[in-house]
Amino acid sequence: MRPYIVKDTVLPLSLRRAAVTAFVAAATCASVTGFAAPAADAASVSPASGQPHPRVSSASVPASAQAPASSGSRGTATRQEFVPDLIAAVPGGVTATQLAKIRKLSGVQAVLPVDGGKITVNGQSANVLGVSAQGFRPWTPLATAASAAVWSALDKGELISTAAAARKLHLAAGKSYPVSAAILGQIRFGGATALSVPGADAIVNLARSAQLGLAKNFAVLISAPKANLKTLTTRVKSIVGAHGQVVNLVSYTLITESRQPVATVVPTGAPANYLELFQQSAKLYCPGLPWEVLAAIGQIESGDGANDGPSSAGARGPMQFMPATWAIWGITATAFSQTGAPDIMNPYDAVPSAARLLCADGGGNSATLPAAIFDYNHATWYVDEVLALANEYAQNNPS
């Protein structure tokens, strides 16, 4: 994922959400507000079903990510992840021609068209994307991608939301709620998880999307890990035309999640938000480890605590430790006023423990940092992704 903070352009959350919401509204001008056609229970409709990316590193992060053979500490990764850097939308939908042109732009590694629009769920307005489970799954944080329950529910036609949206909409997993869109009916809520598109409250599968009347191919997600996003944005705008909109998702995602409070009650002397937690944990528990690497791992693994698992492999907590690994490397972070036994679910213990594990594997030395990251999760794409995201943190959070 790209940086939470774009240099010289730090938007407050309310303005970021307004920008994405306005983008959604512009792209779905003819779609989904309370059409009167009644329908059977929406939950009874047959569901529909629904790729990887290295980046470039900065001076503080090694330029290459060679993944050596190493003994596993977290478990072997089985899925490559795409990170949405831009989202582009066109009133009436992105055409196949436009999609093909975007795909050919320099630096673009993957694109994914999605349906979308604004509907009413349980009496509240929600921005909903219609996605192919197979297509969208690699674009989500690792813990979400690994959750069989999430994708099973989506395949069944259920609504999956972010945790924040579930609170806003007053949703409880397993219950059905009224929806107002192209149909009036009920939809079952499958649960909350971390998604990867800021401003999107929830997702449904493509069959449900068609039933709800979401705008077909209303937007395209673009993963461009090596591209200059300012230049790429200009090029995409030239393709989608004057009536289209292009939004840089990087600043939205990273600012939003890294600035989230670590806990409702912050212990004396402990970091208040995730960004500070990553910075202080690297400094105190692994001198020489770029804090940006720790932040990148936290973002990729759980969306900074948005999805603590357990994963399908059994990894748990904001840093997705396997219990056996935690038994060896988990610590009680006394520097952050923690007491008692090490808690795998507690960010104040988990993040310093991740720093400690990385340090033992050579994370404090730039020459051995890639090997340390590989030992955290055995996949070359994972090393590339962590280093690339770390680079973007470094570029946009200068010391």
Secondary structure, 3 states (H helix, E strand, C coil): CCCCCECCECCCHHHHHHHHHHHHHHHCCCCCCCCCCECCCHHHCCCCCCCCCCCCCCCCCCCCCCCCCCCCCCCCCCCCCCCCCEEEECCCCCCHHHHHHHHCCCCCCEEEEEEEEEEEECCEEEEEEEECHHHHHHHCCHHHHCCHHHHHHHHCCCEEECHHHHHHHCCCCCCEEEEECCCEEEEEEEEECCCCCCCCCEEEEHHHHHHHCCEEEEEEEEECCCCCHHHHHHHHHHHHCCCCEEEEHHHHHHHHHHCCECCCCCCCCCCCEHHHHHHHHHHHHCCCCCHHHHHHHHHHHHCCCCCCCCCCCCCECCCCECHHHHHHHCCCCHHHCCCCCCCCCCHHHHHHHHHHHHHHCCCCCCCCHHHHHHHHCCCHHHHHHHHHHHHHHHHHCCC
